[in-house]
Amino acid sequence: MKKILVILSLFVMAGCSSSSVKETKTESSEVKTVTEAPVAKKEEPKAPVVEEPARPVIPATPSQYAELNEAIKSQSDEKIYQAATHILTQSPNDTKALNALAMYHYKRGRFDLCRYLLNKAIAASPKMAELYSNLGIVQLAQGERREAIKSFRKALDINNDEAVAASNLGAIYVQEKDYGKAQVVLETAYKRGVRDSRVLNNFAIALTAHRKFDRAEDLYKTILKDNANNKETLYNYATLLVDHMGKYQEGLDLINRLKFVGGPADTRNKIIALENKAKAGLK
């Protein structure tokens, strides 16, 4: 079970603290001395420790996996929880069930618990790329950006077609304006069939930075077919048309739509400048 995007994911456990104990002085100032050696107490015989026999691990049956797969497919959280816990009562280290249960808790903001389950799954299956992708999402949710990058890279080292890791890593690279790396990993996500608007938008930004304007335009058009009022796409597409392609009238049409729906945060002055440039280009 995957969590695909965390565009700028994914566990919180309460800690315990002990209170300090203040020392108190006795009212007497006499110094007490030991006059007799303490008598050693006879140790009571200890009962022999009886170890419980290890519980046999029963592999999940095909029908149990089918139940879990159907729950994941239907995105039914409660069914996912029931199917995963059912498997784990028999096979505590089942990777698929641990991963599914981890992401169930991720959705509920239980990041520490999610992280524990993912690390347990990784210990059982250290070559499963999806686990590192999901771990990276949790690390992003907990503000561990550098660690998340490491996890996404690890996922891609194991499987260079891992779309979740590529999508999220690409988003980070775009934010850092490292468009070369962004283009490479987002190309992977695109080839693996990811069509989320945020991924396509990031991919178009990276392509624009490398002067691949026609392809970037195609991506923006694809996004707007499904969501004609996508603010980020309208703004970025208008910028592409006016600043890079000299298509001033088309850019101005997009700017008028953008002014109607409202632009992304902190872009008002940029939109005005873009509009003036487009109008000047038409004269």
KAVEN-V709146 format. One record per pair of residues at least 12 apart in sequence whose C-alpha atoms are under 7 Angstrom apart, sorted by the first residue. I is the first residue (numbers start at 1). J is the second residue. D is the distance in Angstrom with one decimal. If there is no record, write none. Layout:
BEGIN
i->I j->J d->D
i->I j->J d->D
END
This chain:
BEGIN
i->1 j->72 d->6.4
i->1 j->99 d->6.7
i->1 j->100 d->5.3
i->2 j->134 d->6.8
i->3 j->134 d->6.6
i->4 j->164 d->5.1
i->5 j->164 d->7.0
i->5 j->167 d->6.8
i->5 j->168 d->5.8
i->6 j->137 d->6.6
i->6 j->168 d->6.3
i->7 j->168 d->6.9
i->7 j->171 d->6.1
i->9 j->137 d->3.3
i->9 j->138 d->5.3
i->9 j->140 d->5.5
i->9 j->141 d->5.4
i->10 j->106 d->5.5
i->10 j->111 d->6.3
i->10 j->114 d->7.0
i->10 j->134 d->5.7
i->10 j->135 d->5.7
i->10 j->136 d->6.5
i->10 j->137 d->4.0
i->10 j->138 d->2.3
i->10 j->139 d->6.1
i->10 j->140 d->6.9
i->10 j->141 d->5.9
i->11 j->106 d->6.4
i->11 j->109 d->6.3
i->11 j->110 d->4.0
i->11 j->111 d->1.0
i->11 j->112 d->2.8
i->11 j->113 d->4.7
i->11 j->114 d->4.7
i->11 j->115 d->5.5
i->11 j->138 d->6.9
i->12 j->110 d->5.4
i->12 j->111 d->5.2
i->12 j->112 d->4.5
i->12 j->113 d->6.9
i->13 j->112 d->6.1
i->57 j->90 d->5.9
i->57 j->91 d->5.1
i->58 j->90 d->5.2
i->58 j->91 d->5.5
i->59 j->90 d->6.9
i->59 j->91 d->5.8
i->60 j->87 d->5.8
i->60 j->91 d->6.9
i->64 j->83 d->7.0
i->64 j->87 d->6.9
i->67 j->83 d->6.4
i->68 j->80 d->6.0
i->68 j->83 d->5.2
i->68 j->84 d->6.5
i->77 j->104 d->6.5
i->80 j->100 d->6.9
i->81 j->101 d->6.0
i->81 j->104 d->6.8
i->84 j->97 d->4.6
i->84 j->100 d->6.6
i->84 j->101 d->6.0
i->93 j->121 d->6.6
i->93 j->124 d->6.4
i->95 j->121 d->4.9
i->95 j->124 d->6.7
i->95 j->125 d->6.7
i->98 j->117 d->5.8
i->98 j->118 d->6.7
i->98 j->121 d->5.9
i->99 j->117 d->7.0
i->99 j->118 d->6.0
i->99 j->121 d->6.7
i->99 j->131 d->6.9
i->102 j->114 d->4.3
i->102 j->117 d->5.5
i->102 j->118 d->6.2
i->111 j->138 d->6.4
i->115 j->135 d->6.7
i->115 j->138 d->6.9
i->118 j->131 d->6.4
i->118 j->135 d->6.6
i->127 j->158 d->6.4
i->129 j->155 d->4.3
i->129 j->156 d->7.0
i->129 j->158 d->5.7
i->129 j->159 d->6.1
i->129 j->162 d->6.9
i->130 j->155 d->6.7
i->132 j->151 d->5.2
i->132 j->152 d->6.3
i->132 j->154 d->6.7
i->132 j->155 d->5.3
i->133 j->151 d->6.4
i->133 j->152 d->5.4
i->133 j->155 d->5.8
i->133 j->164 d->6.2
i->133 j->165 d->5.0
i->135 j->151 d->6.6
i->136 j->148 d->4.1
i->136 j->149 d->6.9
i->136 j->151 d->5.1
i->136 j->152 d->5.8
i->149 j->169 d->6.5
i->152 j->165 d->4.8
i->152 j->169 d->6.3
i->161 j->188 d->6.2
i->161 j->192 d->6.8
i->163 j->188 d->6.6
i->163 j->189 d->4.5
i->163 j->192 d->6.1
i->166 j->185 d->4.9
i->166 j->186 d->5.9
i->166 j->188 d->6.4
i->166 j->189 d->5.5
i->167 j->186 d->5.9
i->167 j->189 d->5.7
i->167 j->199 d->6.1
i->170 j->182 d->4.5
i->170 j->185 d->5.7
i->170 j->186 d->5.5
i->171 j->202 d->6.4
i->174 j->202 d->6.5
i->174 j->206 d->6.9
i->179 j->206 d->4.9
i->179 j->209 d->6.6
i->182 j->206 d->6.2
i->183 j->203 d->6.3
i->183 j->206 d->5.4
i->183 j->207 d->6.6
i->186 j->203 d->5.8
i->197 j->223 d->5.7
i->200 j->219 d->6.2
i->201 j->220 d->6.8
i->201 j->233 d->6.4
i->204 j->216 d->4.4
i->204 j->219 d->6.2
i->217 j->237 d->6.9
i->220 j->233 d->6.2
i->220 j->237 d->6.2
i->229 j->261 d->6.7
i->231 j->258 d->6.7
i->231 j->263 d->5.5
i->231 j->264 d->5.9
i->232 j->264 d->6.0
i->234 j->254 d->6.2
i->234 j->258 d->6.2
i->235 j->258 d->6.9
i->235 j->263 d->6.9
i->238 j->251 d->4.7
i->238 j->254 d->5.8
i->238 j->255 d->6.4
i->242 j->278 d->6.0
i->248 j->278 d->4.7
i->248 j->281 d->6.2
i->248 j->282 d->6.4
i->249 j->278 d->7.0
i->251 j->278 d->6.8
i->252 j->275 d->6.3
i->252 j->278 d->6.1
i->255 j->275 d->6.7
END
